[in-house]
Amino acid sequence: MKTEPDDTRSLYLEAIETLTRLLAEASAAADPEPTAMNLATVAADGRVSSRIVLLKQLDDDGLQFFTNYESAKAGQLDAHAQAAVSFHWKTLRDQVQVRVEGQVEKLDAALSDAYFATRPRLSQIGAWASLQSQELPGREVFDARVAEFEQRFAGVEVPRPPHWGGYRLRPDLFEFWYGAQFRLHERQRYELHDDVWIRHLLFP
């Protein structure tokens, strides 16, 4: 059942608030990495890849994560600017999963600069030293590059590399999966259809 247009934004915000609350609950439940999410992307040839990244910001505009813009995942996002993420918290209730899908866009440079400035210094150095997703002949090559950039930025703040920054996933689908005994789970889905958000239940 579709909502009236005046209600569609409230359903979207309800989904954002639910995810925000679950993240806080997962943290309080001592999940070792509550912001870890599996990010799935699609290459130009249709091949699907997934990997774990960390959610760094959740707000009314969507979900933010950061990476190397020359990495494999970035190339896939350039080719197909849609993605799906999933969270799974084993320590929360009887297990909880959340899936989010939507369009992905690069963050403004100012937002990437602001986040980069909060990273530990060695993580900042690593962003310069790592040729992410490229073949590495040996660990000593990477270690040498780390040393090179440590020397280059000795005594000064480390700037954000131009090839490193953030993305925002703008959701058009949320699914909340609440585990239950005997696999009698509960699934709630919020999705955008023709610019209108709807909410419904799914069989587990």
Backbone as CSV, one residue per row, in Angstrom:
resi,resn,N_x,N_y,N_z,CA_x,CA_y,CA_z,C_x,C_y,C_z
1,MET,0.846,-1.189,0.000,0.000,0.000,0.000,0.883,1.240,0.000
2,LYS,0.652,2.120,-0.932,1.452,3.334,-1.021,0.959,4.377,-0.024
3,THR,1.921,5.172,0.455,1.564,6.268,1.333,1.201,7.489,0.512
4,GLU,0.589,8.455,1.142,0.363,9.743,0.502,1.694,10.471,0.387
5,PRO,1.864,11.345,-0.622,3.143,12.043,-0.807,3.627,12.768,0.431
6,ASP,2.714,13.329,1.221,3.137,14.063,2.406,3.809,13.148,3.430
7,ASP,3.513,11.829,3.358,4.048,10.899,4.329,5.341,10.233,3.869
8,THR,5.675,10.385,2.603,6.784,9.597,2.065,8.107,9.946,2.734
9,ARG,8.376,11.217,2.990,9.616,11.608,3.643,9.675,11.057,5.064
10,SER,8.550,11.016,5.742,8.544,10.517,7.114,8.894,9.036,7.160
11,LEU,8.488,8.257,6.160,8.854,6.847,6.123,10.358,6.689,5.897
12,TYR,10.913,7.495,5.022,12.363,7.461,4.789,13.115,7.793,6.083
13,LEU,12.690,8.842,6.764,13.354,9.229,8.009,13.171,8.166,9.085
14,GLU,12.040,7.491,9.065,11.813,6.393,10.002,12.839,5.286,9.787
15,ALA,13.128,4.971,8.520,14.125,3.948,8.217,15.520,4.391,8.663
16,ILE,15.856,5.648,8.399,17.156,6.179,8.844,17.258,6.119,10.358
17,GLU,16.196,6.513,11.052,16.200,6.497,12.524,16.309,5.075,13.060
18,THR,15.667,4.119,12.392,15.757,2.727,12.822,17.182,2.220,12.689
19,LEU,17.822,2.513,11.564,19.208,2.096,11.375,20.122,2.768,12.387
20,THR,19.898,4.042,12.654,20.695,4.765,13.662,20.563,4.105,15.025
21,ARG,19.357,3.754,15.382,19.115,3.123,16.685,19.769,1.743,16.762
22,LEU,19.675,0.969,15.693,20.286,-0.359,15.699,21.805,-0.282,15.792
23,LEU,22.407,0.697,15.122,23.851,0.881,15.230,24.258,1.177,16.674
24,ALA,23.466,2.015,17.347,23.757,2.339,18.745,23.573,1.109,19.635
25,GLU,22.541,0.324,19.368,22.312,-0.894,20.140,23.436,-1.900,19.915
26,ALA,23.894,-2.033,18.674,24.979,-2.962,18.382,26.256,-2.557,19.104
27,SER,26.520,-1.265,19.155,27.686,-0.772,19.876,27.565,-1.068,21.369
28,ALA,26.375,-0.826,21.919,26.146,-1.084,23.339,26.199,-2.573,23.658
29,ALA,25.890,-3.421,22.666,25.920,-4.874,22.864,27.311,-5.447,22.683
30,ALA,28.303,-4.576,22.579,29.716,-4.969,22.489,30.042,-5.690,21.194
31,ASP,29.349,-5.355,20.126,29.758,-5.876,18.832,31.166,-5.365,18.547
32,PRO,32.072,-6.252,18.103,33.466,-5.828,17.925,33.662,-4.773,16.837
33,GLU,32.765,-4.696,15.862,32.890,-3.702,14.789,31.489,-3.352,14.296
34,PRO,30.733,-2.591,15.078,29.311,-2.355,14.749,29.075,-1.612,13.446
35,THR,30.050,-0.837,12.976,29.858,-0.077,11.735,30.345,-0.824,10.498
36,ALA,30.820,-2.064,10.672,31.283,-2.847,9.522,30.101,-3.219,8.638
37,MET,30.251,-3.014,7.338,29.175,-3.358,6.409,29.779,-3.967,5.152
38,ASN,29.077,-4.939,4.613,29.492,-5.558,3.365,28.997,-4.690,2.217
39,LEU,29.924,-4.229,1.394,29.608,-3.367,0.256,29.713,-4.174,-1.031
40,ALA,28.612,-4.273,-1.762,28.593,-4.998,-3.034,28.501,-4.002,-4.179
41,THR,29.353,-4.215,-5.188,29.400,-3.355,-6.368,29.439,-4.223,-7.618
42,VAL,29.185,-3.603,-8.767,29.114,-4.338,-10.031,30.059,-3.689,-11.043
43,ALA,30.883,-4.516,-11.688,31.799,-4.025,-12.707,31.058,-3.819,-14.027
44,ALA,31.740,-3.179,-14.966,31.127,-2.901,-16.268,30.716,-4.180,-16.986
45,ASP,31.431,-5.291,-16.739,31.097,-6.559,-17.395,30.057,-7.362,-16.638
46,GLY,29.508,-6.775,-15.563,28.458,-7.439,-14.797,28.953,-8.279,-13.644
47,ARG,30.249,-8.400,-13.471,30.801,-9.193,-12.366,30.567,-8.471,-11.041
48,VAL,30.063,-9.196,-10.057,29.752,-8.624,-8.745,30.907,-8.882,-7.784
49,SER,31.262,-7.865,-7.001,32.288,-7.997,-5.964,31.721,-7.483,-4.649
50,SER,32.256,-7.989,-3.550,31.862,-7.463,-2.246,33.059,-7.465,-1.325
51,ARG,33.018,-6.585,-0.343,34.074,-6.480,0.648,33.519,-5.706,1.852
52,ILE,34.219,-5.799,2.962,33.791,-5.094,4.169,34.429,-3.708,4.195
53,VAL,33.598,-2.704,4.422,34.066,-1.340,4.652,33.404,-0.843,5.931
54,LEU,33.826,0.312,6.391,33.259,0.869,7.619,32.364,2.063,7.299
55,LEU,31.182,2.050,7.888,30.293,3.206,7.806,30.890,4.325,8.657
56,LYS,31.073,5.495,8.061,31.680,6.601,8.797,30.702,7.710,9.140
57,GLN,29.569,7.751,8.467,28.575,8.784,8.768,27.219,8.300,8.276
58,LEU,26.204,8.479,9.092,24.827,8.204,8.708,23.999,9.420,9.052
59,ASP,23.340,9.985,8.052,22.480,11.130,8.290,21.313,11.078,7.315
60,ASP,20.537,12.134,7.265,19.339,12.131,6.424,19.656,12.028,4.934
61,ASP,20.915,12.297,4.558,21.302,12.199,3.146,21.798,10.811,2.761
62,GLY,22.024,9.941,3.742,22.450,8.595,3.421,23.647,8.131,4.227
63,LEU,24.375,7.166,3.665,25.487,6.505,4.339,26.799,6.892,3.662
64,GLN,27.811,7.205,4.473,29.105,7.615,3.935,30.187,6.589,4.268
65,PHE,31.053,6.331,3.289,32.239,5.507,3.505,33.366,6.103,2.670
66,PHE,34.599,5.688,2.968,35.776,6.297,2.337,36.687,5.218,1.776
67,THR,37.392,5.572,0.702,38.275,4.611,0.057,39.207,5.327,-0.913
68,ASN,40.043,4.545,-1.561,40.929,5.037,-2.612,40.124,5.128,-3.910
69,TYR,40.125,6.286,-4.555,39.359,6.472,-5.784,39.958,5.723,-6.980
70,GLU,41.150,5.129,-6.787,41.757,4.338,-7.854,41.686,2.840,-7.554
71,SER,40.909,2.471,-6.550,40.768,1.066,-6.172,39.804,0.353,-7.105
72,ALA,39.745,-0.969,-6.967,38.823,-1.758,-7.784,37.381,-1.360,-7.520
73,LYS,37.035,-1.162,-6.253,35.649,-0.806,-5.942,35.273,0.544,-6.533
74,ALA,36.218,1.488,-6.523,35.945,2.806,-7.100,35.729,2.696,-8.608
75,GLY,36.531,1.870,-9.264,36.339,1.662,-10.698,34.975,1.075,-10.999
76,GLN,34.531,0.159,-10.158,33.209,-0.423,-10.341,32.110,0.605,-10.112
77,LEU,32.295,1.456,-9.123,31.300,2.499,-8.873,31.282,3.532,-9.993
78,ASP,32.428,3.767,-10.621,32.449,4.650,-11.785,31.638,4.046,-12.934
79,ALA,31.735,2.730,-13.080,31.043,2.052,-14.175,29.565,1.852,-13.896
80,HIS,29.231,1.681,-12.633,27.847,1.357,-12.245,27.605,1.992,-10.880
81,ALA,27.031,3.168,-10.864,26.939,3.972,-9.641,25.773,3.558,-8.745
82,GLN,25.623,2.255,-8.569,24.662,1.718,-7.614,25.383,0.694,-6.763
83,ALA,24.933,0.546,-5.523,25.582,-0.397,-4.624,24.581,-0.889,-3.596
84,ALA,24.973,-1.949,-2.915,24.190,-2.497,-1.816,25.130,-2.724,-0.639
85,VAL,24.652,-2.435,0.554,25.421,-2.730,1.762,24.557,-3.569,2.696
86,SER,25.226,-4.343,3.526,24.497,-5.114,4.535,25.276,-5.110,5.838
87,PHE,24.536,-5.026,6.932,25.078,-5.130,8.281,24.561,-6.438,8.882
88,HIS,25.376,-7.053,9.737,24.942,-8.251,10.452,25.513,-8.194,11.859
89,TRP,24.620,-8.111,12.833,25.039,-8.014,14.234,24.619,-9.272,14.979
90,LYS,25.566,-10.172,15.222,25.257,-11.420,15.911,24.965,-11.211,17.391
91,THR,25.540,-10.155,17.972,25.381,-9.919,19.408,24.103,-9.168,19.739
92,LEU,23.361,-8.762,18.747,22.189,-7.913,18.965,20.912,-8.748,18.911
93,ARG,20.173,-8.761,20.020,18.912,-9.499,20.111,19.148,-10.948,19.674
94,ASP,18.291,-11.478,18.801,18.490,-12.817,18.237,19.109,-12.716,16.854
95,GLN,20.027,-11.818,16.706,20.707,-11.436,15.475,19.819,-10.486,14.648
96,VAL,20.466,-9.497,14.088,19.791,-8.500,13.258,20.626,-8.292,11.998
97,GLN,19.947,-8.221,10.861,20.584,-7.843,9.599,19.856,-6.632,9.035
98,VAL,20.617,-5.782,8.352,20.027,-4.646,7.640,20.654,-4.593,6.253
99,ARG,19.810,-4.467,5.247,20.284,-4.269,3.874,19.861,-2.875,3.411
100,VAL,20.756,-2.202,2.695,20.463,-0.884,2.125,20.966,-0.873,0.693
101,GLU,20.150,-0.390,-0.227,20.543,-0.270,-1.626,20.292,1.148,-2.105
102,GLY,21.032,1.566,-3.132,20.786,2.887,-3.681,21.879,3.378,-4.602
103,GLN,21.734,4.638,-4.999,22.709,5.311,-5.861,23.892,5.780,-5.026
104,VAL,25.062,5.778,-5.647,26.284,6.197,-4.959,26.898,7.382,-5.690
105,GLU,27.371,8.345,-4.909,28.004,9.544,-5.465,29.222,9.897,-4.621
106,LYS,30.187,10.563,-5.243,31.355,11.019,-4.492,30.971,12.187,-3.584
107,LEU,31.606,12.241,-2.417,31.404,13.357,-1.501,32.150,14.594,-1.995
108,ASP,31.697,15.745,-1.574,32.430,16.978,-1.831,33.822,16.874,-1.207
109,ALA,34.792,17.507,-1.851,36.172,17.460,-1.357,36.286,17.955,0.076
110,ALA,35.495,18.949,0.436,35.577,19.502,1.795,35.195,18.463,2.844
111,LEU,34.201,17.628,2.548,33.802,16.584,3.491,34.886,15.515,3.598
112,SER,35.485,15.164,2.465,36.575,14.189,2.499,37.779,14.745,3.255
113,ASP,38.083,16.025,3.047,39.189,16.664,3.777,38.937,16.622,5.289
114,ALA,37.704,16.943,5.681,37.373,16.999,7.107,37.522,15.631,7.756
115,TYR,37.051,14.582,7.084,37.196,13.249,7.673,38.658,12.822,7.685
116,PHE,39.374,13.053,6.584,40.772,12.627,6.507,41.585,13.225,7.647
117,ALA,41.267,14.449,8.007,42.017,15.132,9.078,41.835,14.455,10.434
118,THR,40.785,13.652,10.607,40.542,12.975,11.884,41.229,11.614,11.958
119,ARG,41.781,11.129,10.861,42.375,9.794,10.854,43.730,9.792,11.577
120,PRO,44.107,8.665,12.168,45.445,8.576,12.753,46.514,8.864,11.692
121,ARG,47.602,9.431,12.120,48.624,9.866,11.169,49.117,8.720,10.290
122,LEU,49.350,7.549,10.871,49.865,6.453,10.068,48.816,5.975,9.053
123,SER,47.529,6.105,9.392,46.492,5.790,8.414,46.521,6.798,7.272
124,GLN,46.805,8.047,7.587,46.937,9.072,6.544,48.117,8.755,5.630
125,ILE,49.232,8.355,6.244,50.411,7.979,5.459,50.077,6.785,4.569
126,GLY,49.358,5.824,5.120,48.990,4.636,4.369,48.155,4.948,3.144
127,ALA,47.317,5.994,3.245,46.494,6.381,2.095,47.354,6.866,0.935
128,TRP,48.498,7.466,1.244,49.435,7.883,0.199,50.265,6.696,-0.312
129,ALA,50.632,5.812,0.603,51.581,4.748,0.252,50.933,3.598,-0.503
130,SER,49.650,3.351,-0.273,49.016,2.171,-0.860,48.488,2.450,-2.264
131,LEU,48.937,1.651,-3.210,48.383,1.664,-4.566,47.249,0.629,-4.582
132,GLN,46.183,0.961,-3.916,45.151,-0.018,-3.563,44.644,-0.805,-4.765
133,SER,44.567,-2.112,-4.584,44.072,-3.089,-5.562,45.095,-3.422,-6.645
134,GLN,46.233,-2.718,-6.688,47.269,-3.072,-7.659,48.150,-4.194,-7.096
135,GLU,48.778,-4.956,-7.985,49.628,-6.068,-7.550,50.834,-5.539,-6.777
136,LEU,51.146,-6.214,-5.669,52.263,-5.833,-4.803,53.359,-6.900,-4.925
137,PRO,54.552,-6.540,-5.444,55.610,-7.536,-5.648,56.066,-8.197,-4.349
138,GLY,56.054,-7.433,-3.256,56.489,-7.963,-1.967,56.174,-6.944,-0.886
139,ARG,56.015,-7.408,0.350,55.651,-6.501,1.443,56.690,-5.396,1.621
140,GLU,57.935,-5.702,1.318,58.992,-4.706,1.515,58.781,-3.483,0.620
141,VAL,58.125,-3.677,-0.518,57.842,-2.544,-1.408,56.858,-1.583,-0.740
142,PHE,55.828,-2.142,-0.129,54.849,-1.306,0.572,55.498,-0.623,1.767
143,ASP,56.294,-1.380,2.531,56.966,-0.791,3.693,57.871,0.366,3.265
144,ALA,58.536,0.218,2.128,59.413,1.282,1.635,58.602,2.511,1.253
145,ARG,57.426,2.297,0.664,56.585,3.434,0.306,56.059,4.143,1.562
146,VAL,55.731,3.385,2.589,55.310,4.001,3.851,56.438,4.877,4.398
147,ALA,57.647,4.351,4.408,58.798,5.118,4.904,59.030,6.362,4.053
148,GLU,58.841,6.227,2.749,59.039,7.359,1.843,58.083,8.507,2.180
149,PHE,56.830,8.174,2.414,55.864,9.240,2.684,55.950,9.743,4.128
150,GLU,56.405,8.902,5.036,56.680,9.401,6.383,57.758,10.477,6.337
151,GLN,58.792,10.243,5.514,59.867,11.230,5.370,59.356,12.472,4.638
152,ARG,58.556,12.280,3.615,58.049,13.406,2.817,57.228,14.365,3.672
153,PHE,56.433,13.808,4.614,55.541,14.660,5.417,56.049,14.836,6.850
154,ALA,57.323,14.579,7.076,57.888,14.730,8.418,57.721,16.160,8.920
155,GLY,57.146,16.288,10.094,57.014,17.604,10.725,55.878,18.457,10.219
156,VAL,55.067,17.943,9.301,53.929,18.721,8.787,52.675,17.854,8.793
157,GLU,51.531,18.514,8.673,50.289,17.764,8.588,50.227,17.018,7.252
158,VAL,49.620,15.853,7.291,49.498,15.046,6.076,48.229,15.466,5.338
159,PRO,48.335,15.966,4.113,47.140,16.364,3.367,46.428,15.135,2.802
160,ARG,45.190,15.299,2.448,44.449,14.201,1.821,44.955,13.992,0.398
161,PRO,45.265,12.743,0.052,45.669,12.486,-1.345,44.511,12.784,-2.293
162,PRO,44.785,13.306,-3.479,43.694,13.604,-4.421,42.957,12.353,-4.883
163,HIS,43.596,11.179,-4.724,42.983,9.933,-5.170,42.246,9.207,-4.042
164,TRP,41.984,9.882,-2.963,41.355,9.258,-1.802,40.213,10.143,-1.318
165,GLY,39.070,9.538,-0.995,37.954,10.343,-0.511,36.727,9.500,-0.217
166,GLY,35.616,10.188,-0.090,34.410,9.530,0.370,33.342,9.365,-0.695
167,TYR,32.416,8.477,-0.368,31.218,8.257,-1.167,29.997,8.362,-0.261
168,ARG,28.900,8.706,-0.872,27.613,8.678,-0.177,26.674,7.734,-0.917
169,LEU,26.081,6.810,-0.201,25.040,5.960,-0.755,23.700,6.587,-0.382
170,ARG,22.934,6.965,-1.401,21.601,7.545,-1.185,20.571,6.421,-1.305
171,PRO,19.978,6.013,-0.201,19.151,4.807,-0.230,17.855,4.966,-1.025
172,ASP,17.505,3.871,-1.706,16.155,3.756,-2.256,15.494,2.460,-1.769
173,LEU,16.202,1.732,-0.889,15.641,0.531,-0.278,16.344,0.255,1.048
174,PHE,15.542,-0.060,2.058,16.034,-0.565,3.344,15.292,-1.862,3.636
175,GLU,16.008,-2.831,4.179,15.329,-4.022,4.695,15.903,-4.364,6.057
176,PHE,15.026,-4.495,7.032,15.412,-4.823,8.404,14.971,-6.259,8.701
177,TRP,15.921,-7.103,9.078,15.696,-8.524,9.342,15.973,-8.772,10.811
178,TYR,14.953,-9.219,11.533,15.077,-9.478,12.962,14.974,-10.981,13.192
179,GLY,16.031,-11.577,13.709,16.064,-13.011,13.897,15.095,-13.483,14.973
180,ALA,14.622,-14.699,14.826,13.733,-15.331,15.794,13.987,-16.824,15.806
181,GLN,13.587,-17.494,16.868,13.780,-18.932,16.969,12.970,-19.663,15.896
182,PHE,13.488,-20.829,15.522,12.835,-21.695,14.542,12.703,-21.021,13.171
183,ARG,13.558,-20.035,12.933,13.607,-19.312,11.651,12.297,-18.576,11.343
184,LEU,11.585,-18.202,12.389,10.349,-17.428,12.221,10.683,-15.944,12.306
185,HIS,11.556,-15.506,11.409,12.109,-14.165,11.460,11.081,-13.113,11.042
186,GLU,11.432,-11.864,11.296,10.605,-10.735,10.855,11.400,-9.895,9.875
187,ARG,10.785,-9.558,8.743,11.436,-8.724,7.725,10.544,-7.539,7.406
188,GLN,11.130,-6.355,7.518,10.432,-5.110,7.198,11.184,-4.415,6.067
189,ARG,10.479,-4.022,5.045,11.120,-3.369,3.905,10.524,-1.983,3.682
190,TYR,11.424,-1.026,3.442,11.059,0.331,3.021,11.663,0.503,1.633
191,GLU,10.880,0.938,0.653,11.454,1.139,-0.673,10.765,2.275,-1.413
192,LEU,11.531,2.845,-2.314,11.076,4.004,-3.074,10.527,3.532,-4.416
193,HIS,9.247,3.869,-4.672,8.600,3.528,-5.940,7.956,4.792,-6.512
194,ASP,8.398,5.184,-7.704,7.815,6.364,-8.349,7.831,7.570,-7.418
195,ASP,8.989,7.767,-6.761,9.206,8.911,-5.864,8.352,8.868,-4.602
196,VAL,7.797,7.721,-4.292,7.003,7.567,-3.077,7.568,6.404,-2.263
197,TRP,7.822,6.638,-0.980,8.295,5.587,-0.098,7.119,4.744,0.385
198,ILE,7.305,3.423,0.367,6.308,2.511,0.903,6.984,1.596,1.913
199,ARG,6.193,1.023,2.781,6.704,0.109,3.803,5.818,-1.127,3.827
200,HIS,6.442,-2.303,3.867,5.654,-3.529,3.966,6.475,-4.625,4.613
201,LEU,5.798,-5.689,4.991,6.440,-6.855,5.568,6.703,-7.880,4.475
202,LEU,7.705,-8.736,4.709,8.021,-9.839,3.807,7.983,-11.152,4.599
203,PHE,7.613,-12.225,3.911,7.759,-13.528,4.539,9.239,-13.780,4.808
204,PRO,9.561,-14.436,5.934,10.965,-14.709,6.219,11.519,-15.813,5.317
